[in-house]
């Protein structure tokens, strides 16, 4: 039997909090006093909730989730596509490859 968004037990309405970002950009996900996991992206929040049997189909728009310190698009300090600075010369390229070389 399918249950409404939230849990396998429709009588239980969880209060899920995605806490403010840590210095590295990760965010703690809790239900009440219990830490469910650490997320680095909204997709992680959905997976953490799924593993806790809290089936939230829309983590970004669910009323069951309280986003603290920013919404589902706020993950400061994290970058999925970090690119190194551009190198202009062969010497710059060598410095990027071997950071032990003194500037």
Secondary structure by P-SEA (a helix, b strand, c coil): cccccccccccccccccccccccccbbbbbcccccccccccaaaaaaaaaaacccccccccccccccccccccccccccccccccccccaaaaaaaacccccc
